[in-house]
Amino acid sequence: MESTSTSKTVPPTVVILGGGFGGLSAAKTLANKPVSVTLLDRTNHHLFQPLLYQVATAGLNPADIAQPIRHILRDAGNITVVLAEVSSIDPSSKRLLTPQGRSFTYDYLIVAAGARHSYFGHEQWEGNAPGLKTLEDALELRRRILGAFETAEMAESEEIRRSAQTFVIVGAGPTGVEMAGAIAELARHALAADFRKIDARKTQVILLDAAPRVLPTFAEDLSASALKQLRHMGVDVRTNKTVKELNAEGVTIDGEFIASRTVVWAAGNAASPLARELGAATDRAGRVLVNADLSVPNHPEIYAIGDMASFTHQTGTALPGVSPVAIQMGRRAGQNILAQIDRRPTRPFKYFDKGSMATIGRNRAVADLKFARFGGFLAWLGWLFVHLIFLIGFRNKAFVFLEWAWAYFTYSHGARLIYGAFRPKVSPPGSA
Ligand SMILES: Cc1cc2nc3c(=O)[nH]c(=O)nc-3n(C[C@H](O)[C@H](O)[C@H](O)COP(=O)(O)OP(=O)(O)OC[C@H]3O[C@@H](n4cnc5c(N)ncnc54)[C@H](O)[C@@H]3O)c2cc1C
């Protein structure tokens, strides 16, 4: 086999930045191939983000939806997993740097560092309206959601009780819809018998979006079905509503103030800031405008994939930030690097879209499988099946299946723990 810049006996070095859906898929493609791979991630685990909302709403535990990356890749002798945060990339010297001054050089680089939330220029809102991307985010949201019920139980005024039992979710995409449905169910079923002073069933869940319909990326009939299912669960859905102000007391939308102690941000995404270091053009969400073969313009040795890449070559608009796109891109980037090493031409990426699904709650979901669109119980069963199949690791599949079966038959959420001390603010502002 021919090598590039290194000697014939030393295999080319590939660095993969990120062990999420894209990075892990690239690593599996390069496993046990004649390349020396280093996978860098700032966490030690691969996270199954589609089920994060269940950790946030006390349905699952963190270990149910995450796996140590080095364990997943234990049989790939040519891959070294390093727990490290990358703070900058220097394409001219082919080097990545960590805040501690460590550096990693590469012959080929796959950048798959994902995305964070975007507050559309209102970054100061983050403290009062956290989003959901990591296990820390999910545990923080769980602490706030369960803590809100504790606050309501101890409230010294009706005003405080009401704002503690009002949950606002900003953004009615799949994550917002899932969060709204899950909080409504938590209140109406799992917590209903646990409190003495409050009636948990009287909890108000408000789902806001600036767009005219929920699940705007789905077909209109599925949006309408999701809206009906959400309303049936008691979720107050308000579309065409833009958040104007947000603070610790609540949210202001188009002149109306909603008093709420718990606001969840599910409204926007921005690619990892590392995308800007690659010297290529980016779109409004900060994603790299990649070439058809996923390489970065003017850098055939660098590939950007997953939530960091804007790939418009297939449909004219950027592919959505979903896990199948990242997985398939990871595979193509890995295959293209092997092609370059073998001095074969790289191949353009082609996304195979199997459809999309969103769950709303118990027995409720919508599915667009290309050949059929439907909502309700069948869509929900399909959603459960697909998520179990794609969850990594047999242990995780088994535990999640058991947790779901338990929750389904008992209406209970088994993970209702608040980690750390929680001090509810139960007095009106200004009092002791
Ligand atoms: C709450 C939620 C629900 C979702 N639900 C669905 C769904 O139902 N279906 C679906 O298809 N998609 C869903 N998605 C989207 C899907 O998870 C993403 O599209 C997918 O994870 C993108 O893969 P990625 O590899 O680009 O990034 P990620 O999977 O986010 O991986 C990025 C990795 O890079 C690491 N990293 C980031 N920055 C650094 C750094 N500076 N140094 C070192 N490491 C770094 C991170 O720790 C992470 O491991 C959901 C996303 C979220 C947040």
The ligand as a MOL file (V3000), in Angstrom:
LIG
                    3D

  0  0  0     0  0            999 V3000
M  V30 BEGIN CTAB
M  V30 COUNTS 53 58 0 0 0
M  V30 BEGIN ATOM
M  V30 1 C -31.9070 16.2630 22.1010 0
M  V30 2 C -31.6130 15.7520 20.7090 0
M  V30 3 C -32.4770 14.8640 20.1010 0
M  V30 4 C -32.2120 14.3820 18.8330 0
M  V30 5 N -33.0860 13.4790 18.2790 0
M  V30 6 C -32.7790 12.9440 17.0800 0
M  V30 7 C -33.6290 11.9290 16.5140 0
M  V30 8 O -34.6400 11.5550 17.1060 0
M  V30 9 N -33.2680 11.3850 15.3280 0
M  V30 10 C -32.1320 11.7900 14.6670 0
M  V30 11 O -31.8240 11.2480 13.6230 0
M  V30 12 N -31.3320 12.7490 15.1610 0
M  V30 13 C -31.6240 13.3310 16.3470 0
M  V30 14 N -30.8070 14.3050 16.8590 0
M  V30 15 C -29.6930 14.8230 16.0420 0
M  V30 16 C -28.4850 13.9250 16.1080 0
M  V30 17 O -28.2150 13.5200 17.4170 0
M  V30 18 C -27.3070 14.6740 15.4900 0
M  V30 19 O -27.6240 15.0130 14.1710 0
M  V30 20 C -26.0460 13.8280 15.5220 0
M  V30 21 O -25.6620 13.5720 16.8500 0
M  V30 22 C -24.9010 14.5230 14.7760 0
M  V30 23 O -23.7600 13.7300 14.8530 0
M  V30 24 P -22.3140 14.3990 14.9020 0
M  V30 25 O -21.3410 13.2820 14.8830 0
M  V30 26 O -22.2170 15.4500 13.8760 0
M  V30 27 O -22.2660 15.1640 16.2950 0
M  V30 28 P -22.4390 14.5870 17.7690 0
M  V30 29 O -23.1440 13.2960 17.7690 0
M  V30 30 O -23.0160 15.7060 18.5330 0
M  V30 31 O -20.9480 14.3110 18.2460 0
M  V30 32 C -20.0230 15.3460 18.4510 0
M  V30 33 C -18.9240 14.8080 19.3490 0
M  V30 34 O -17.8500 15.7220 19.3450 0
M  V30 35 C -17.3820 15.9220 20.6510 0
M  V30 36 N -16.8000 17.2610 20.7000 0
M  V30 37 C -17.4150 18.4330 20.4540 0
M  V30 38 N -16.5570 19.4600 20.5640 0
M  V30 39 C -15.3650 18.9220 20.8910 0
M  V30 40 C -14.0780 19.4830 21.1470 0
M  V30 41 N -13.8530 20.7930 21.0650 0
M  V30 42 N -13.0780 18.6480 21.4660 0
M  V30 43 C -13.2970 17.3060 21.5520 0
M  V30 44 N -14.4810 16.7350 21.3230 0
M  V30 45 C -15.5050 17.5290 20.9800 0
M  V30 46 C -18.6180 15.7770 21.5250 0
M  V30 47 O -18.2710 15.4320 22.8560 0
M  V30 48 C -19.3730 14.6750 20.7930 0
M  V30 49 O -19.0360 13.4020 21.2810 0
M  V30 50 C -31.0550 14.8090 18.1370 0
M  V30 51 C -30.1850 15.7110 18.7470 0
M  V30 52 C -30.4440 16.1710 20.0210 0
M  V30 53 C -29.4890 17.1400 20.6790 0
M  V30 END ATOM
M  V30 BEGIN BOND
M  V30 1 1 1 2
M  V30 2 1 2 3
M  V30 3 2 2 52
M  V30 4 2 3 4
M  V30 5 1 4 5
M  V30 6 1 4 50
M  V30 7 2 5 6
M  V30 8 1 6 7
M  V30 9 1 6 13
M  V30 10 2 7 8
M  V30 11 1 7 9
M  V30 12 1 9 10
M  V30 13 2 10 11
M  V30 14 1 10 12
M  V30 15 2 12 13
M  V30 16 1 13 14
M  V30 17 1 14 15
M  V30 18 1 14 50
M  V30 19 1 15 16
M  V30 20 1 16 17
M  V30 21 1 16 18
M  V30 22 1 18 19
M  V30 23 1 18 20
M  V30 24 1 20 21
M  V30 25 1 20 22
M  V30 26 1 22 23
M  V30 27 1 23 24
M  V30 28 2 24 25
M  V30 29 1 24 26
M  V30 30 1 24 27
M  V30 31 1 27 28
M  V30 32 2 28 29
M  V30 33 1 28 30
M  V30 34 1 28 31
M  V30 35 1 31 32
M  V30 36 1 32 33
M  V30 37 1 33 34
M  V30 38 1 33 48
M  V30 39 1 34 35
M  V30 40 1 35 36
M  V30 41 1 35 46
M  V30 42 1 36 37
M  V30 43 1 36 45
M  V30 44 2 37 38
M  V30 45 1 38 39
M  V30 46 1 39 40
M  V30 47 2 39 45
M  V30 48 1 40 41
M  V30 49 2 40 42
M  V30 50 1 42 43
M  V30 51 2 43 44
M  V30 52 1 44 45
M  V30 53 1 46 47
M  V30 54 1 46 48
M  V30 55 1 48 49
M  V30 56 2 50 51
M  V30 57 1 51 52
M  V30 58 1 52 53
M  V30 END BOND
M  V30 END CTAB
M  END
